[in-house]
């Protein structure tokens, strides 16, 4: 039996993860991510999909991040009706992320229509909230670590990767052929999440390479966070943190609680300007079975891992706007983590010109995106149609990343069993992907190639 796999995203870039598997008379979509970052990739979201959506038999999701789920509502509006399988925690998180993505797009389209700041007449959202709700009705929860029979002679197993709550690799078995999709591999020995679980490789492996050419800093992320907060507070400034509402925000809250308890930072306000982050934190609290021993220990002692003093969650837009008039030391965390939209843009517009403030990056910034532009040291940035001077301090903590670095990816490969028949490196910019391909060839002796966008391969 021969099957085929087509790379529909995360090939030559870190976003837009989606892969079409055709075998055994079935057509399966692994992930359905939205492209982010450079305009040339974002514009791919608007193109008609190069697949027959009405005849997809199932969608299998590795985790809830938008670059792995975000195109689902648009696909549903264009005819997708099949079940969407994901872990229970991913189903819960997707409820937040997809609805939020739809609302943000509708808000952004409305703002650009009112302000006249758009290349499109009229500006439209990629999809609407009703499309996200329709997509969410297709979700079906699956257990971790147990094979799920999807169709006759087609099964899949989700195994924990520690990236965010519910994140998993997927082992797909189609008529005896085994395909492994790494999803996003998390870190080892970091707070909250358990370490990534090894898998049994088979005929084909798709492995991510976000940090395939980098090692995360050995500097303590907690110490670095304390240093940035203390330095900024002494200047009378604000620490502005663009952060994913799911995963990164909870890790920040975990670290901030610990730093305050140990009196390593002043007891300044911590503001979370993201209704979704509040709800995501609640969901994190509902899945303690995914916690590591340290986080479980806190619960046993009656402590809440994600709650700290002077913590405030912002709900409506008016409350968010009112934050612009506050000029005192605080930590302000807002979405989106890649500066692609959301409330963070309004905060950047008001806070970047002030040299007392610090813009602190705690996650990956796609090449060509706003974050990448700012990190390169440019003196101004176009934000919501206006050219904004960049006078704030710019800093970064790579140790808070939820992505495995080069050595951690290699560790996951070493600890997994069996030698894969063929390996394709995905979910990485060309440089990191090529570097990690070379490492796998040298260290593991595997047959490895880079995935090509829209390329089809046989297995």
C-alpha positions, -999 to +999 in steps of 0.1 A: +000+000+000+013+035-009+000+067+006+008+103+000+015+133+022+013+170+011+029+199+030+003+226+031+021+248+057+050+250+082+074+244+053+100+271+050+082+289+079+072+283+115+035+290+110+005+276+091+010+239+102-011+216+081-004+183+063-027+162+041-024+125+044-041+103+017-040+066+023-063+036+027-091+054+010-091+082+036-080+118+035-068+132+068-056+167+077-030+169+105-034+204+120-051+233+104-029+263+112-031+299+102+000+316+086+015+345+106+045+367+103+056+379+068+029+393+045+036+367+018+027+340+042-003+358+058-017+363+023-018+325+019-046+324+045-068+343+020-062+320-010-087+292-018-073+260-002-057+236-026-077+206-013-113+194-015-126+203+020-159+185+016-141+152+012-117+154+042-126+125+065-110+138+097-088+165+111-062+156+138-049+185+160-016+185+179-024+215+201-045+246+203-021+274+192-035+294+163-006+284+140-020+249+143-057+255+145-064+290+132-076+283+097-103+258+108-131+283+109-124+295+074-123+259+062-156+251+079-171+282+062-158+268+029-172+233+033-153+213+059-177+191+080-156+162+093-148+154+129-118+173+145-099+151+170-078+166+198-069+160+234-094+171+260-073+200+271-068+211+235-105+210+229-110+233+259-082+257+248-094+258+212-127+271+225-109+301+237-083+306+210-106+302+179-134+324+193-108+350+203-091+349+169-125+355+152-134+384+175-100+400+171-103+398+133-137+413+134-126+441+157-095+448+136-116+450+104-141+473+121-113+496+134-097+498+100-130+505+083-137+533+108-102+548+106-098+543+068-064+526+075-066+496+052-054+485+018-087+467+012-121+483+004-138+473+026-115+456+051-129+421+060-121+395+087-106+362+076-136+346+093-163+356+118-173+344+153-201+322+138-175+304+117-154+297+148-185+284+167-193+261+138-157+248+138-158+241+175-189+220+172-168+195+151-142+189+179-141+154+195-119+148+226-094+119+226-073+105+255-035+109+259-014+077+253-042+055+241-047+044+204-080+058+190-096+039+161-107+065+136-117+042+108-111+006+099-073+001+098-067+038+107-058+047+143-040+075+160-023+080+194-016+114+210+014+116+234+023+145+256+050+169+244+049+195+272+046+225+249+014+238+263-015+222+281-029+194+260-001+195+234+008+162+219+026+144+191+005+122+169+013+087+158-009+078+129-012+042+117-028+037+083-030+001+070+001-008+089+021+023+079+032+045+109+036+082+105+047+105+134+039+142+136+060+158+164+037+189+168+056+214+188+080+198+213+083+214+247+111+220+271+127+196+296+129+204+333+109+236+331+081+247+355+045+234+353+044+210+324+057+174+324+086+166+301+080+155+265+072+118+261+092+096+237+074+079+208+079+048+186+090+061+152+079+042+121+079+048+084+077+086+084+086+114+108+077+151+106+097+170+132+095+207+141+127+229+140+116+262+154+149+265+173+168+240+152+199+262+151+198+277+186+203+268+223+182+286+249+202+308+273+216+290+303+208+321+323+180+316+348+148+329+332+135+337+366+166+358+374+164+376+341+128+384+346+136+398+381+164+419+366+142+435+339+114+442+363+137+457+390+156+479+364+124+492+349+107+499+382+137+519+393+132+541+362+095+545+371+086+526+340+063+498+329+073+463+316+052+455+286+051+418+277+035+405+245+025+370+254+005+340+242-026+338+264-022+300+265+010+286+280+033+316+282+011+338+303+006+309+329+044+304+330+049+341+336+023+341+364+040+311+379+074+329+379+060+362+391+042+345+421+075+328+430+096+360+426+072+380+448+071+353+474+109+353+476+110+392+476+131+392+445+109+419+429+088+447+443+051+441+449+040+461+419+007+454+400+006+426+375-020+434+348-032+407+324-050+425+295-065+395+279-099+380+288-088+348+271-057+346+293-079+346+324-101+318+310-070+299+299-055+302+334-088+287+347-085+258+323-049+252+334-061+249+369-086+222+358-059+198+344-035+191+372-027+157+358-005+174+332+016+192+359+051+183+370+060+174+406+068+209+416+035+224+405+016+194+420+035+201+453+022+237+454-014+224+450-009+199+478+003+227+501-029+247+492-012+272+470-025+284+436+004+282+411-009+310+389-021+336+415+000+364+428-005+396+448-019+427+430-030+406+401-057+421+379-074+406+348-087+432+323-120+424+307-136+449+284-120+473+258-128+504+279-108+490+309-079+483+285-080+519+271-079+533+307-046+515+313-030+541+289-034+568+315-016+549+342+021+558+345+036+538+374+057+507+377+038+476+368+040+445+346+015+446+317+010+413+298-012+414+267-018+394+236-010+385+209+025+370+215+036+376+179+023+412+178+000+401+149-031+418+164-051+423+196-047+447+225-009+446+225-009+468+194-026+496+213-003+493+242+028+494+219+014+525+204+013+543+238+043+527+255+070+524+229+078+561+228+087+563+265+123+554+273+114+545+309+094+515+297+107+481+287+092+459+259+101+424+270+099+395+244+093+361+259+085+341+228+093+335+192+089+363+167+084+352+131+108+366+105+093+397+089+068+403+117+065+434+140+085+417+168+113+408+144+114+444+131+116+459+166+142+434+178+164+444+149+168+478+165+147+499+141+139+534+154+102+533+146+074+509+137+041+511+119+014+503+144-023+506+135-014+528+106+008+552+124+046+555+126+055+551+162+090+560+176+107+532+195+124+547+226+116+521+252+142+495+262+139+463+243+148+430+260+142+393+256+141+361+277+146+330+255+145+307+285+107+312+288+101+297+254+078+267+252+097+253+223+125+228+226+159+241+215+183+223+192+196+199+219+162+193+234+148+184+200+178+160+196+171+146+230+135+138+221+148+120+190+174+100+209+149+090+236+123+079+212+124+043+199+130+028+164+147+045+135+123+064+112+123+053+076+122+089+063+123+122+081+111+156+070+120+188+089+091+212+092+079+242+113+112+262+110+126+291+090+150+279+063+182+285+084+171+266+115+155+239+095+186+233+074+208+233+105+187+208+123+185+186+092+223+185+091+224+176+129+200+147+125+220+133+096+253+136+115+241+125+150+214+099+141+224+088+106+188+093+095+174+099+060+164+136+063+150+162+040+135+197+043+098+199+037+088+219+007+056+240+006+029+223-014+053+194-021+038+159-022+057+128-011+049+091-010+052+067+018 
